[in-house]
Amino acid sequence: MAQLIKMPKLSDTMEEGGIASWLKKEGDLVAEGDPLVEIETDKATMEYASPESGVLLKIIATPGNAYALQAPLAIIGKAGEQVDLASLVGAPTTKAPVTPAPVAPHAQEVIAPEVIPAASTGRIKASPLAKKMAQTQQVDLAQLQGTGPHGRIIAKDIAEATQHKQSSTVSIQNRTGERIPLSMMRKTIAKRLVAAKSQAPHFYLTVSADMTQALTWRQQLNAHPKVVDGTWGKSSVNDLVLFAVARALRLHPAVNASWQEDAIIQHGAVHVAMAVALPSGLITPVITNADQLGIRQLGEMAKALGKKAHKGELTAAEYEGGTFTVSNLGMTLVESFTAIINPPQSAILAVGCIKKVPVVTAQDTVGIQSRMKMTLSCDHRVIDGMVGAQFLETLIGYLENPTKMLE
């Protein structure tokens, strides 16, 4: 009996998926669990394994196009099986039955497709969507190193190359505009942030922390770094901020919360998401049970998740379930900014750069301090002003006296 393969939901926020490329062709034998198709979601491009065994009778969804969840993608059945496509997909049966594709002569048993390096064949491995984008953006595929499965060039690689090209070869004369196709990630970001900004009543609390002692503690930690995977695992300022945030959330469950129509959920666990900027948009991998980790453990996890995010290798479990988000632009010249809450969370912390500024001390003298501004965006349905202020007081206390975090 022929089975219809439908567009799966590969992430909690996915509403549609793009077909990057088919890994099998019509007539191929497919075993359950075989890589069948590459699907571009709002988070990454990933392989989708076949949920059925049989012959790939018909490919319905074409590469380079986006399809809604549960849209028909392909049909898998028995060799030579006659299939009424209209009946199978639930449409009026006005069309003739689908003529099944012939089984490939070599497909006498299920054999995983051989991966041949592009260099050995001269063929460039790229998804159809990436090829289409490359043609539009005038990007030479031969100059790119793919980050997709088996080294395949995917849409994210084209977006990165386009961004680099635009920043390095801007012409003063004869400049023309460009139309850049929206990725699944960019579409979802736009839809979710518009909804978040319009539905959640945001308010903002901005504070400044003296980072002198935090920087001294970081220097002490990095005097004896731990070797991880052959590299020196030094702690960053971002690690310190995440470490302090996780412990502050443990003491302020009202901030580690989510809004529901009939209740406010205060989460028992502290899962801190961190915003990672990619050429195609933002993604927020999650450090689970962050308040239970030591500073070095947390830093190692943050770095590992950041690397996987840039390579497009995050699994769904690694970017879902966050209870609070940190967006850090401290590596730039941005002193302060406000961030939009990532639903269903109720708060996000925007972190600016550390800057030396003159400060009037308690003794009425003027001194120089290394200070860092932070802005907490709150959903007023869940968090009141005093609740947010108390959380920030705890956070500042940790950053200005890091030994408190070890108690």
URNOR-V464401 format. One line per field, one symbol per residue. phi: phi as a letter, one per 30 degrees, with the letter a starting at -180 (. if undefined). psi: psi as a letter, one per 30 degrees, with the letter a starting at -180 (. if undefined). burial: I if it has 24 or more other ideal C-beta (glycine too) atoms within 12 Angstrom, else O. A space follows every 50 residues. Layout:
phi: ???
psi: ???
burial: ???
This chain:
phi: .dcdccddccadcdcabcddaccbcejddbcejdecaccccdcacbdcdd dbckcddaccdcejccbdeiddcabcaceiddbdedddcicedccdeddd dddeedddbdbdddccedddcidcdadeddddddddchcdddcccdcdei iddbeddddddddddddcbdcdchdbdbcceddeddddedddddddddcc ddbbbcbbcdcedddddddddddbdcdbhibddddcdddddddddddddd dbddddbbcbdcacccddcccccbdcdceckcbbdccdhddccddddddd dddddddddddicddedcbcidcabccccddccddaacccdcdddcabcc ccddbdbdbdddciccbcbccbdbbcdbdddcccedddddddddddeddd bedddcd
psi: kkkkkljljflfgkflkkjelkfllkfkkkkkfkkekkkjafelklkkkk flkakjekjekkkflkklkgkkelkkalkfkkkjeeeefglkiflllkjk kkkkefifljkkkkjkkeffffkkjkleeeeeeeeefhkjeffljkgakg gkkleeeeeeeeeeeeffhkkelhkllkjjkkleeeeeeeeeeeeeefek jklkkklkkjgeeeeeeeeeeffilkkkhgljikkleeeeeeeeeeeeee fifffillklfglkjjkeljjkkkkkklefakkilkjkheffkleeeeee eeeeeeeeeffggkleffglgkfkkkjjgffagkellklkkjkglglkkk kalkkklkkjlfghlklkljlkkkkjkkjffekleeeeeeeeeeeeeeef ifffff.
burial: OIIIIIIIOIIOIIIIIIIIIIIIIIIIIIIOOIIIIIIIIIIIIIIIII OIOIIIIIIIIOIIIIIOOOIIIIIIIOIOIOIIIOOIIOOOOOOOOIOI IOIOOOIOOOOOIOOOOOOOOOOIIIIIIIIIIIOOIOIOIOOIOIIIIO OIIIIIIIIIIIOOOOOOOOOOOOOOOOOOIOIIIIIIIOOIIOOIOOOI OIIIIIIIIIIIIIIOIIOOIOOOOOOOOOOOIIIIIIIIIIIIIIIIII IIIIIIIIIOOOOOOIIOOIIIIIIIOIIIIIIIIIIIOIIOIOIIIIII IIIIIIOIIOIIIIOOOIIIIIIIIIIIIIOOOOOIIIIIIIIIIIIIII IIIIOOOOOOOOOOOOOOOIIIIIIIIIIOOIIOOOIIOIIIOIIIIIII OIOOIOO
